Amino acid sequence: MYTCLMSKNGGQWHFKKILLKEGWAENVTVEVGAGGLISGLHRDSKGGGEKVSGIAIPAMLNAHSHAFQRAFAGLTEKRGKEGDDFWAWRQVMYRALKAIGPDELEAIAAQVYVEMLKSGYAGVAEFHYLHHQADGTPYDNKAEMSEAIIRAAGAAGIDLTLVPVLYQRSDFGADTVEPGQRPFFNTLEDFRELLAGLKGKCRSGLALHSLRAVPEEVLAEAAALTEGPVHIHIAEQTREVEACLEAHGQRPVEWLLENADVDARWNLVHATHVMVEEVTGLAKSGATVVLCPTTEANLGDGIFPFEDYSGAGGRFAIGSDSQVSIDPREELRLLEYGQRLTSGKRAIAGVHPGAALWTRAAAGGAAAMGYEKSQIQVGAPAHIAVLDDRSAALIGGNCDQILDALVFAGQPTPVKDVMVSGTWRVRDFHHPKETAVRARFNKAVKELA
Ligand SMILES: [Zn+2]
């Protein structure tokens, strides 16, 4: 497994209370090897390693991010004459990204990655489609924008899986892209070159933007260009489902399951509009559904049938997507609340819904990142979030109740420390570069306005 360019130190840390993959434990020393993977877990250890106060849990992984969208998150809430919807929002987004070059992208991404770390995410799968200049002219170095993302992740210290996106047309049946989509367009040959240029620089997979944007005859060949994770936006909006039905006589997920080798490498982002057979097929495929509840709510996408999918044994992850929220707790809470509001029931995700949501999303996120192992176990990346046990929301809770309180209560966040691959990136609620990163972000965003 290739890990991104960042310093990773081995070491030993002693936790009084910790949620291992196999369950809650007390007095455990976690040993991390030089590669940033957990190399040993010593139970009932008598204090080997540096003592860390608080409650250790697996850090969350952000399985779907468009970093540049942080520049205008929250600034696109104005209703126009024709009303507002996903498609109107997309036009605003296209206009905003015109002024984003490599320097701006690096500044914006570093800010959003620092924010992710401070909220308990240790890693991010960046669904990166902003490849070229505004008029579509490629940079001399085709990987220029990808490298800006890699530098930003390195500066923040977040673990990155870059998923460069293939985007070739504006809709089903179209020959090419609209003018606003030119920064995204690549031929398959150029895309292959881009992926080759990233080898050795970062862990990567790839993304097919959507069935809308990738012609069916290219899909299989493109997906075969990586051994890493494959991501795709799918069935986010009813208009996309209708267009797919018109083009193929099948719904997007239905078509994909029949026409692509969807397996555990695949990550289907949103999958909001699915019928019962699609839900069962998705769960059986071993793929991960990447849910982005705050973005899906913000854009008026709809509600994924999570209860049915969970019942069928489906795997899921969460993503901050448009960056309207950068807090895993808010994604998980809204995911559960959407189900409660439509079903009239409580505790949908499990006996302890907060604990079930957190651990399952951490496991699904690991698949989306391309890890071999997830959560806190030997062989998994040493990504650990430590909760402040003095937080008012956590007082009185024990074991799984702690995660229930974390997800459903607890403002502000009780996440006080975050370790990424054996290196502390957040300590005592602070990131060491937060002030400098923020100053650069402020300057970049003011210049965009
Ligand atoms: Zn997205």
Residues whose N, C-alpha, C, O or C-beta is under 5 A from the ligand:
A	BS01	ZN	D321
